[in-house]
Amino acid sequence: MPVPPGFSSPFHPRRRDMLAYIGVSAVGLAFAPAARAQTPQAVISARMGDNQSFDPANVTDIARQLARKPFVPQPNDLPDFFSNLNFDQYVSIKSLRTPIWGTEGRGIAVEPLHRGFVFNNAVDLYLVEDGTVRRIGFDPSKFDYGRLTPPEKLGDIGFSGFKLIATPSEGPPFDFAIVQGATFFRAIAKGQTFGATARALTLKPAEAKGEEFPAFRAFWLERPAVGSNGITIHAVLDSESTTGAVRMTFRPGDMTIIDVETTLFPRVNLEHVGLGGIGSTYFYGPNDRRNADDMRPAVYESSGLQMLNGKGEWLWRPLHNPETLQISAFVDNAPRGFGLLQRERSYEAFQDDDRRLERRPSLWVEPLGDWAQGSVQLLEIPTDAEINQNILTYWRPKAPMAAGSEVPFAYRQYWCWSPPERPPLATVATTRVGRGSGGRRRRFAVDFSGDMLGDTLPADLKPVLTVGPGTVQNVKLWPYPERKTVRVAFELDPGNENACEMRLILEAGGKPISETWLYRWTP
């Protein structure tokens, strides 16, 4: 059984932190069970349940049918014994069963995940084999509960999600994806450790009325062909505001690629929708040491937000852990890609023997089709604990989604060490921030690295730096050709302002030779 998303075994997450993470609350868990005939699970099993023929179009029809009905909350049917487990107790539950398809040479196997701790909601898991649907039933004899004594006569309580395991013909098996909690899923490239988390759908984050968390209701997992390196999974998601049909194709390897195709069926007008959502952690680092009473020099899973906008401009926004909630919007038309990247791959940068933060995946999202007008949204949430995923980014379409409409969209994810498409320019290696010469002034050092910054630097190389509001002083450029690096140092004087937006680029011959560095300073 894997550690829940975003957490490592040496840490003991609090239940309230995990509830916030997986998108439920005490209120959401308190709904009384609805009559079975009214549940989405009943609709699902009647349309494409056990021993029925599988048709991908039926997944879409189920979501469409559910959208015409009032929302029915998940029943609170998990025995208290499991919902009251603490973190350590939950992760002590081990699966005894051989992973599904694990001995068939299909390249990918599946392990259903137990319910418990904060993973209370049940999802139906169906296998699709030779065109026929087969439901996976829960059996407590397939689990080792260690020192725990679960209730007798449990019955079929279902599962909380599943894990995907690569079973290559050569080399040992390795976990590469986990789908568990709300509409969250995670993946890694070979050799990495789990970090950033994707969301199949994000609704109304950071709004005064509270975020809405859709949840998966059921999955259909198609049996891979022998020797294949991919698996296709279909799902239905549901929430108060919308339903959706999702098709995900996972291909593990040195770079794990996931294609996501979704059709939404809004029950109401959707004004604030997030597509391609990514959550991650930034606790402190070279540009933000507010919570740095720690022997480690830095603690973060992702170092910054990379964007390739519709005009072909590469943008880099370092992350930080602010004093107050910060929401940034990067307006664009037909974006070409965005993602949260872990650019720091040096063990020395973190000195963390347990979490190995330098091995966390970068996640790059590439829209498939025209996403039209909108903005990449970035939420930076204050946190005093490194277990919290306090960073969220997503694409927010400008046009609302009307009730009763059908809205398709698709994208490709690259879970990787470095994205396949990278700037043909110098990139930002490090952003450092510290106390300035006096008052509220702050000193900045931004390092750009790239082959073009090696032995022969352009004679007219210069930094182009703008700020508003506030002023910048003492701008200096320090070349280090032996490291193929140029440092731009300067001092920010915010005056009486509480937020200053900065933009920095290296130019030569009147043209950019670096990506664009963006930064918002706040006290």
LUMTIMI-46233 format. One line per 5 residues: number of its first residue (from 1); their letters; for each residue x negated, y, z negated of C-alpha. Coordinates in pm, 1 decimal, decimal comma. Layout:
BEGIN
NUM	A	X:Y:Z | ...;
END
This chain:
BEGIN
1	MPVPP	0,0:0,0:0,0 | -155,5:333,7:102,2 | -188,1:638,3:-113,0 | 100,9:882,0:-43,4 | 32,5:1151,2:216,4;
6	GFSSP	-230,6:1408,1:126,0 | -345,9:1241,5:-193,8 | -649,2:1036,0:-291,1 | -662,5:771,7:-559,1 | -883,6:965,6:-808,2;
11	FHPRR	-607,1:1224,8:-847,0 | -275,4:1202,6:-1030,6 | -14,7:1411,2:-847,0 | 272,9:1544,3:-1047,0 | 620,5:1430,6:-945,9;
16	RDMLA	735,2:1787,2:-874,1 | 440,7:1840,3:-637,2 | 524,3:1522,8:-448,9 | 896,2:1607,1:-434,3 | 809,6:1936,1:-270,9;
21	YIGVS	569,9:1759,8:-37,4 | 808,6:1495,5:98,8 | 1100,2:1735,3:127,7 | 1342,6:1634,0:-144,1 | 1453,4:1785,0:-472,0;
26	AVGLA	1626,3:1683,5:-788,8 | 1947,8:1816,8:-638,5 | 1897,6:1623,0:-317,5 | 1843,7:1300,8:-510,4 | 2160,8:1341,7:-713,1;
31	FAPAA	2417,9:1296,7:-437,9 | 2659,4:1012,7:-508,6 | 2662,8:727,1:-256,5 | 2915,4:770,7:24,0 | 3137,0:489,8:140,6;
36	RAQTP	2942,6:257,5:370,1 | 3190,6:308,4:654,2 | 3102,2:678,6:661,9 | 2726,2:647,8:645,9 | 2491,7:712,2:935,5;
41	QAVIS	2346,1:366,4:867,2 | 2685,0:213,9:946,6 | 2699,6:404,1:1275,2 | 2345,6:294,7:1357,2 | 2397,1:-74,4:1278,5;
46	ARMGD	2726,3:-85,7:1470,0 | 2570,6:68,4:1780,6 | 2226,2:-91,7:1788,1 | 2176,9:-314,1:1484,4 | 2063,5:-669,1:1421,8;
51	NQSFD	2078,9:-909,6:1720,6 | 2203,5:-645,6:1963,0 | 2043,6:-551,7:2294,5 | 1807,5:-258,0:2281,8 | 1856,9:42,3:2507,4;
56	PANVT	1658,2:363,1:2445,0 | 1955,5:565,1:2567,1 | 2156,2:432,8:2273,1 | 1918,9:603,7:2029,1 | 2007,9:935,1:2189,7;
61	DIARQ	2378,5:843,6:2186,0 | 2361,0:762,8:1814,5 | 2209,3:1105,3:1737,5 | 2472,4:1269,5:1958,2 | 2750,6:1078,9:1779,8;
66	LARKP	2620,2:1168,0:1432,5 | 2601,5:1537,9:1528,2 | 2979,0:1535,9:1580,8 | 3035,4:1422,9:1222,1 | 2976,1:1608,7:893,6;
71	FVPQP	2639,0:1549,7:737,3 | 2629,4:1263,2:484,8 | 2342,3:1283,5:232,1 | 2127,8:981,0:163,9 | 2280,2:770,0:-117,2;
76	NDLPD	2100,1:760,7:-450,2 | 2092,9:380,3:-454,9 | 1736,5:303,1:-562,3 | 1716,3:137,1:-905,6 | 1579,1:369,8:-1172,2;
81	FFSNL	1292,5:128,7:-1230,2 | 1140,8:226,2:-894,5 | 1239,9:593,6:-885,9 | 1081,6:641,6:-1229,7 | 745,0:492,1:-1134,1;
86	NFDQY	446,7:719,3:-1171,6 | 184,1:754,8:-900,8 | -51,7:486,9:-1030,6 | 230,6:237,7:-1078,6 | 362,9:296,3:-729,9;
91	VSIKS	30,9:247,8:-551,2 | -29,0:-71,6:-751,8 | 249,7:-243,7:-554,3 | 79,3:-448,1:-283,3 | 224,1:-617,0:20,9;
96	LRTPI	174,7:-993,6:31,7 | 309,6:-1046,2:379,2 | 92,3:-1072,9:686,5 | 144,3:-752,2:885,5 | 408,4:-794,6:1154,7;
101	WGTEG	245,3:-904,3:1484,9 | -87,6:-910,7:1299,5 | -187,5:-1257,1:1426,8 | -49,5:-1227,4:1780,5 | -337,9:-1039,6:1944,0;
106	RGIAV	-120,8:-742,5:2035,2 | -368,4:-478,4:1922,5 | -128,5:-318,5:1671,4 | 47,9:-452,5:1360,9 | 311,4:-306,8:1128,6;
111	EPLHR	341,4:-308,3:748,7 | 672,3:-193,4:592,3 | 629,4:31,2:286,5 | 806,5:-17,0:-45,8 | 1043,6:243,0:-186,4;
116	GFVFN	957,7:408,4:-517,8 | 797,5:702,2:-698,5 | 916,4:1001,4:-490,0 | 974,5:793,1:-176,9 | 1331,6:714,1:-276,5;
121	NAVDL	1522,8:740,4:50,7 | 1570,3:422,9:251,1 | 1514,6:394,7:624,3 | 1630,4:104,2:839,1 | 1347,1:-70,8:1022,7;
126	YLVED	1425,4:-264,6:1339,7 | 1192,1:-460,9:1563,6 | 1254,0:-479,3:1937,0 | 1137,3:-812,5:2077,8 | 1226,3:-939,8:2426,3;
131	GTVRR	1494,4:-673,0:2452,4 | 1670,7:-775,8:2130,4 | 1694,5:-581,6:1804,3 | 1596,0:-754,7:1479,9 | 1634,2:-583,1:1144,1;
136	IGFDP	1352,0:-619,1:891,7 | 1507,7:-720,0:561,6 | 1355,5:-635,6:224,8 | 1233,6:-933,8:22,3 | 1073,2:-869,8:-321,3;
141	SKFDY	883,3:-1200,0:-298,5 | 673,1:-1038,6:-22,9 | 521,2:-792,0:-270,7 | 276,7:-820,2:-560,1 | 396,8:-598,5:-844,5;
146	GRLTP	92,9:-657,2:-1065,9 | 177,5:-567,2:-1425,1 | 516,0:-428,3:-1328,5 | 830,2:-632,3:-1392,6 | 1089,4:-526,7:-1133,4;
151	PEKLG	1461,1:-588,1:-1184,2 | 1595,3:-930,4:-1094,1 | 1831,8:-981,3:-800,7 | 1720,4:-666,4:-625,6 | 1895,0:-735,8:-299,9;
156	DIGFS	1799,1:-559,6:20,2 | 1690,0:-210,7:-88,6 | 1522,4:-131,0:243,4 | 1193,4:48,1:294,3 | 1051,2:400,4:267,0;
161	GFKLI	861,0:386,7:596,2 | 579,9:189,6:752,5 | 207,7:176,7:822,1 | 49,7:105,4:1160,8 | -265,5:-105,3:1175,9;
166	ATPSE	-502,5:-136,7:1471,2 | -610,2:-498,4:1528,0 | -883,1:-480,0:1793,6 | -1014,0:-796,0:1958,3 | -1357,2:-704,2:1828,6;
171	GPPFD	-1418,0:-549,4:1487,9 | -1207,7:-537,0:1170,4 | -849,8:-403,5:1155,0 | -800,7:-46,0:1038,3 | -502,6:165,9:934,0;
176	FAIVQ	-439,9:449,1:1177,0 | -93,0:590,3:1102,3 | 162,7:617,7:822,2 | 525,4:724,9:871,0 | 684,8:793,7:531,3;
181	GATFF	893,7:1066,2:366,6 | 1136,0:1312,7:534,6 | 1014,0:1332,6:898,4 | 645,8:1328,1:805,2 | 382,0:1114,7:969,5;
186	RAIAK	2,3:1103,3:963,3 | -265,8:952,6:1179,1 | -643,5:937,2:1199,9 | -914,8:863,3:1450,5 | -1137,0:565,1:1385,9;
191	GQTFG	-1372,2:632,9:1092,5 | -1165,2:914,4:941,4 | -966,0:944,9:618,5 | -604,7:1063,8:606,7 | -553,3:1437,6:570,9;
196	ATARA	-327,2:1667,0:774,4 | 38,6:1569,9:808,9 | 268,1:1616,6:1107,1 | 640,2:1689,4:1094,0 | 882,1:1570,0:1357,2;
201	LTLKP	1096,3:1876,5:1278,7 | 1063,5:2184,0:1055,6 | 1369,2:2389,5:957,2 | 1378,0:2729,1:785,1 | 1047,3:2717,9:594,4;
206	AEAKG	979,5:3001,2:346,9 | 1333,3:3137,6:378,3 | 1509,7:3279,6:72,8 | 1782,9:3013,6:86,7 | 1522,4:2739,3:82,3;
211	EEFPA	1370,7:2511,8:341,7 | 1580,5:2233,9:491,4 | 1414,3:1895,2:521,1 | 1543,8:1658,9:789,8 | 1485,7:1288,1:730,9;
216	FRAFW	1449,8:982,2:946,8 | 1744,8:742,6:919,7 | 1622,0:447,9:1127,5 | 1332,5:327,7:1344,5 | 1314,3:83,9:1633,6;
221	LERPA	960,1:-46,6:1687,8 | 893,0:-203,4:2027,2 | 663,7:-506,2:2014,5 | 341,4:-419,6:2199,4 | 227,5:-629,8:2492,0;
226	VGSNG	-58,9:-867,6:2417,4 | -390,0:-683,1:2424,5 | -226,5:-342,9:2448,3 | -349,5:-34,5:2270,9 | -19,5:140,7:2214,1;
231	ITIHA	315,8:111,2:2045,1 | 641,4:291,6:2120,9 | 871,5:379,4:1832,4 | 1221,5:527,4:1851,4 | 1392,0:706,7:1562,8;
236	VLDSE	1701,5:899,3:1458,9 | 1661,9:1201,6:1231,0 | 1938,6:1378,5:1045,1 | 1996,1:1689,3:833,9 | 2271,0:1933,9:743,3;
241	STTGA	2198,0:2147,7:1048,1 | 2106,4:1901,1:1320,1 | 2045,3:1546,2:1430,4 | 1780,1:1426,6:1671,1 | 1654,5:1135,0:1876,6;
246	VRMTF	1276,9:1087,8:1870,4 | 1047,4:871,2:2081,8 | 684,1:841,9:1970,0 | 405,2:655,2:2147,4 | 95,5:585,8:1934,1;
251	RPGDM	-242,5:503,2:2089,6 | -519,4:453,3:1828,6 | -891,1:476,9:1887,7 | -1187,2:711,3:1861,3 | -917,6:975,4:1923,5;
256	TIIDV	-564,8:875,1:1824,8 | -306,7:1017,1:2064,3 | 64,7:1043,4:1987,5 | 322,2:1154,5:2244,1 | 640,3:1289,7:2082,9;
261	ETTLF	964,6:1336,7:2276,1 | 1263,3:1477,4:2087,7 | 1619,2:1579,3:2171,2 | 1799,8:1786,3:1908,5 | 2178,3:1804,7:1865,8;
266	PRVNL	2244,3:2108,6:1641,8 | 2554,0:2103,2:1421,3 | 2515,2:2478,5:1365,6 | 2329,0:2760,6:1536,9 | 1961,1:2707,8:1459,8;
271	EHVGL	1774,6:3037,4:1423,1 | 1452,2:2914,7:1260,9 | 1319,6:2592,0:1408,6 | 961,0:2465,7:1392,7 | 822,7:2238,3:1665,0;
276	GGIGS	496,6:2045,7:1637,9 | 465,6:2124,5:1266,9 | 139,5:2051,5:1081,3 | 73,9:2065,4:706,6 | -269,5:2069,1:544,1;
281	TYFYG	-467,3:2186,0:241,3 | -695,2:2485,6:189,2 | -796,5:2529,3:-175,1 | -1117,6:2734,0:-148,6 | -1419,0:2780,9:76,1;
286	PNDRR	-1687,4:3031,2:183,7 | -1429,9:3299,5:263,2 | -1210,8:3246,5:-43,5 | -1349,9:3134,6:-378,7 | -1067,4:3252,5:-601,9;
291	NADDM	-1027,0:2901,8:-748,5 | -1391,1:2801,2:-735,9 | -1467,3:2692,7:-1094,5 | -1579,1:2362,4:-948,8 | -1910,2:2188,0:-881,8;
296	RPAVY	-1813,2:2140,9:-515,1 | -1894,7:2426,4:-274,9 | -1563,1:2394,0:-86,9 | -1232,8:2203,6:-95,7 | -1017,8:2199,4:217,2;
301	ESSGL	-883,0:1953,2:473,9 | -864,4:2205,9:757,2 | -1084,9:2508,8:809,6 | -874,2:2709,4:1052,4 | -593,3:2750,2:1304,1;
306	QMLNG	-703,2:2722,0:1667,8 | -477,7:2855,5:1945,5 | -495,1:2860,8:2324,4 | -227,5:3106,4:2428,9 | -39,4:3130,3:2754,5;
311	KGEWL	-286,8:3388,8:2886,2 | -577,0:3147,6:2838,4 | -725,5:3328,0:2536,5 | -884,7:3114,8:2265,4 | -803,3:3235,9:1913,0;
316	WRPLH	-944,6:3124,5:1577,9 | -785,8:3213,2:1244,5 | -972,7:3092,8:931,9 | -744,9:2965,8:655,9 | -742,5:3086,8:298,0;
321	NPETL	-560,5:3043,4:-31,7 | -391,3:3379,9:-96,5 | -263,7:3540,3:-414,6 | 84,2:3571,4:-261,3 | 266,3:3392,3:18,9;
326	QISAF	133,7:3502,5:358,2 | 331,1:3452,7:680,5 | 162,7:3526,5:1013,1 | 321,8:3513,8:1358,4 | 115,7:3495,7:1677,9;
331	VDNAP	356,4:3591,6:1957,1 | 310,5:3404,3:2282,7 | 473,4:3284,9:2602,5 | 421,9:2927,9:2728,4 | 152,5:2830,4:2473,5;
336	RGFGL	-106,7:2583,3:2594,6 | -204,2:2442,7:2256,2 | -252,6:2499,0:1884,5 | -365,8:2303,2:1582,8 | -530,1:2287,6:1243,2;
341	LQRER	-893,9:2187,4:1284,7 | -1156,6:2061,1:1045,6 | -1469,3:2214,5:1200,0 | -1696,0:2141,4:904,7 | -1837,1:1787,5:942,4;
346	SYEAF	-2125,5:1813,3:697,9 | -2113,8:1621,7:369,3 | -2326,2:1898,5:215,5 | -2047,0:2150,8:276,8 | -1815,7:1970,4:31,2;
351	QDDDR	-2027,6:1736,1:-185,9 | -1711,7:1533,3:-252,0 | -1787,5:1162,2:-287,5 | -1425,2:1061,5:-350,3 | -1225,3:1254,6:-93,3;
356	RLERR	-1483,9:1289,4:187,8 | -1319,4:1602,8:323,3 | -1562,3:1620,9:615,8 | -1389,7:1309,7:752,7 | -1039,6:1456,9:765,0;
361	PSLWV	-880,8:1473,1:1111,2 | -833,7:1776,9:1327,0 | -485,0:1782,0:1478,5 | -436,2:1951,5:1815,3 | -85,7:1992,1:1964,2;
366	EPLGD	-42,5:2028,5:2339,4 | 308,5:2125,4:2459,9 | 445,9:1915,8:2744,6 | 664,2:2135,0:2962,9 | 736,6:2506,1:2925,5;
371	WAQGS	797,9:2613,0:2566,7 | 887,6:2965,3:2686,7 | 871,9:3258,7:2444,5 | 810,8:3232,4:2074,3 | 526,9:3240,0:1825,1;
376	VQLLE	283,7:3018,9:1640,8 | 376,6:3064,3:1276,0 | 124,2:3021,0:995,1 | 227,3:2992,9:630,7 | -43,7:3018,8:364,1;
381	IPTDA	99,4:2936,5:22,1 | -81,8:3016,1:-304,3 | -186,5:2705,7:-493,8 | -387,0:2631,1:-806,8 | -415,7:2259,6:-732,7;
386	EINQN	-603,2:2088,3:-451,3 | -342,0:1812,5:-420,4 | -87,9:2055,0:-270,2 | -57,4:2093,6:104,8 | -30,9:2471,7:100,6;
391	ILTYW	-80,7:2535,3:472,8 | 191,2:2496,9:736,4 | 183,0:2588,5:1104,8 | 433,7:2528,9:1385,3 | 575,5:2673,8:1705,5;
396	RPKAP	890,0:2883,5:1652,8 | 1095,3:2934,7:1971,0 | 1229,6:3285,7:2016,3 | 1565,3:3169,5:2151,3 | 1801,7:3013,2:1895,1;
401	MAAGS	1947,3:2667,5:1952,2 | 2325,4:2680,5:1980,7 | 2560,9:2449,5:1793,1 | 2679,1:2169,5:2018,4 | 2387,2:2202,1:2256,8;
406	EVPFA	2126,0:1939,3:2346,8 | 1769,6:2067,1:2328,7 | 1481,7:1848,2:2455,5 | 1114,5:1919,2:2394,6 | 793,7:1717,0:2404,2;
411	YRQYW	430,7:1747,5:2302,6 | 111,3:1546,4:2270,6 | -94,0:1524,6:1953,0 | -465,5:1455,9:1933,3 | -581,6:1330,2:1593,2;
416	CWSPP	-952,5:1370,4:1641,9 | -1297,4:1482,6:1534,4 | -1284,0:1758,1:1799,4 | -995,8:1837,2:2038,5 | -1034,2:1722,2:2400,2;
421	ERPPL	-991,8:2078,6:2523,2 | -1236,2:2319,9:2364,6 | -1333,6:2681,0:2429,1 | -1600,9:2722,4:2701,7 | -1729,0:2998,9:2475,5;
426	ATVAT	-1914,8:3047,7:2151,3 | -1698,0:2937,9:1861,1 | -1671,8:3051,4:1500,5 | -1881,5:2824,3:1280,2 | -1836,2:2995,6:942,5;
431	TRVGR	-1660,4:3292,0:785,5 | -1806,4:3421,4:460,5 | -1653,1:3687,2:237,8 | -1783,3:3847,0:-80,4 | -1801,0:4162,8:-287,6;
436	GSGGR	-1889,9:4478,4:-99,2 | -2089,5:4788,8:-196,0 | -1828,4:4919,6:-437,2 | -1462,0:4963,1:-519,7 | -1233,8:4736,9:-316,7;
441	RRRFA	-1480,7:4694,7:-33,4 | -1551,3:4343,6:93,3 | -1852,3:4213,5:279,8 | -1798,4:3978,0:576,7 | -2035,4:3754,1:772,8;
446	VDFSG	-1895,1:3570,2:1076,3 | -2120,0:3315,6:1249,0 | -2064,0:3232,6:1616,9 | -2237,2:2926,5:1765,5 | -2279,9:2795,3:2119,3;
451	DMLGD	-2533,7:2706,1:2386,9 | -2506,2:3054,1:2538,9 | -2649,4:3194,5:2213,4 | -2978,2:3006,1:2245,2 | -3317,9:3123,8:2366,7;
456	TLPAD	-3202,3:3380,2:2622,9 | -2941,8:3613,8:2478,9 | -2767,2:3866,5:2704,1 | -2931,9:4206,8:2668,0 | -2598,3:4381,6:2632,7;
461	LKPVL	-2450,3:4139,2:2378,6 | -2233,8:4327,1:2132,4 | -1958,4:4265,3:1877,0 | -1619,1:4424,7:1941,9 | -1446,1:4464,5:1606,1;
466	TVGPG	-1113,8:4632,1:1530,7 | -917,9:4666,0:1207,8 | -582,9:4809,6:1112,1 | -519,9:4950,3:863,6 | -848,8:5013,2:684,8;
471	TVQNV	-1196,3:5083,1:822,3 | -1512,4:4883,6:889,7 | -1867,5:5002,0:827,7 | -2227,8:4884,4:866,8 | -2157,4:4648,9:1156,6;
476	KLWPY	-2472,4:4449,9:1234,4 | -2556,7:4166,9:1470,7 | -2815,7:3908,2:1364,9 | -2929,2:3660,5:1634,2 | -3067,4:3318,2:1539,1;
481	PERKT	-3152,5:3159,7:1875,6 | -3322,8:2858,9:1715,7 | -2981,7:2765,6:1574,9 | -2786,5:2891,1:1879,6 | -2605,5:3121,7:1639,1;
486	VRVAF	-2524,9:3490,4:1614,1 | -2403,5:3642,9:1288,2 | -2187,5:3952,6:1279,8 | -2197,1:4123,4:938,9 | -1983,6:4418,3:833,5;
491	ELDPG	-1806,7:4576,4:539,7 | -1432,1:4627,0:516,0 | -1295,6:4926,0:326,9 | -919,8:4865,3:281,9 | -864,1:5194,4:103,2;
496	NENAC	-531,8:5165,4:-76,7 | -392,7:4906,1:162,8 | -298,5:4554,9:52,6 | -332,5:4386,9:392,2 | -577,4:4450,7:676,6;
501	EMRLI	-572,0:4271,2:1012,6 | -908,2:4226,5:1182,3 | -1007,2:4110,2:1529,7 | -1362,7:4029,2:1640,3 | -1510,8:3905,7:1967,3;
506	LEAGG	-1859,1:3887,6:2118,7 | -1893,3:4053,4:2459,7 | -2163,2:4067,6:2726,6 | -2130,4:4232,8:3066,9 | -1787,6:4357,0:2966,3;
511	KPISE	-1657,9:3999,8:2930,2 | -1594,2:3784,0:2622,5 | -1852,1:3514,5:2551,7 | -1681,8:3397,1:2230,8 | -1340,4:3298,1:2111,7;
516	TWLYR	-1143,5:3568,1:1929,6 | -1177,8:3570,3:1551,2 | -866,6:3686,7:1366,0 | -843,3:3751,5:993,7 | -595,2:3898,2:747,6;
521	WTP	-753,9:4036,5:432,8 | -537,1:4056,5:122,0 | -645,0:4129,3:-237,6;
END
